[in-house]
Amino acid sequence: MAMTGRQALGWASTALKKAGFSEDAAGRESRLLLSHLWDRTGLNFILNLEEAVPEPVLATYQDWIRRRQTGTPLQYLTGIQDFMDADYQTLPGVLIPRQDTEILVQAALERTRRSEALWALDLGTGSGAILGALAIRRPLLRGIGIDKNPLAVGLAQGNFQRLGLADRLTVLEGSWFEPLQQAEPSGTDGLPNPPCFDLILSNPPYISTAEMAELPEDVKQEPESALWGGVDGLDCYRELIPAARSFLRKGGWFLAEIGWLQGPAV
């Protein structure tokens, strides 16, 4: 059935509220998804809501709303997530970057200067958002992202290319420090041998078994391997912290995101 933009928004908002969304969230997401699909923003979107939504756009919109009802993350539908004022592509099977992680980037910025020539390592790079945000703000920084998920490796490299950072950032596939233990890791011209870094950063899996059961449905659709950190959530830190020493330059920093109650244990 044909619908105007306003009718489509009304249908979508009602559907999301029935699925448990608050009125504000239902309205916000209904507008965001229709604006994205219809390729209209701001006044161009608002002033043309009485127009009929093109049939292919409406069909996709209705499908996306139904998928949101069942918990598909918004960013997996739009394929985009903003992180520190830059858009990063996202896709199912790779962790969605979050605003909470911007604190990790800020911590790295506070410990470095814009004029410094730096080497940074991002362990479990995912979409590449941490390393990308750093490189945008530190023009002399070079960096390596490592991820064992081949989907993430391709996604991060694509994001670096789109952001004009591929000449300074590269991505290697493997588990934690493993790719750096090869004789000559690719994409690391200029890196000291053995490899060592001014910054080592990570947003590792740190959710405990008990907390995994309580996650919202949309978060549960993200890869478990990027979320679950063992029974107490600390497995990755037990591996990363001792190993990081061998890869840090003198005066370098190892910075990691942790759960809000994990500080004393880490």
Secondary structure, DSSP 4 states (H G I P E B T S, - for coil): ---BHHHHHHHHHHHHHHTT--HHHHHHHHHHHHHHHHT--HHHHHTTTTSBPPHHHHHHHHHHHHHHHTT--HHHHH-EEEETTEEEE--TTSPPP-GGGHHHHHHHHHTS-TT--EEEEEET-TTSHHHHHHHHH-TTEEEEEEES-HHHHHHHHHHHHHTT-TTTEEEEESSTTGGGGSSS-TT-TT--SS--EEEEEE----B-HHHHTTS-HHHHTS-GGGTB--SSS-HHHHHHHHHHGGGEEEEEEEEE---TT-TTT-
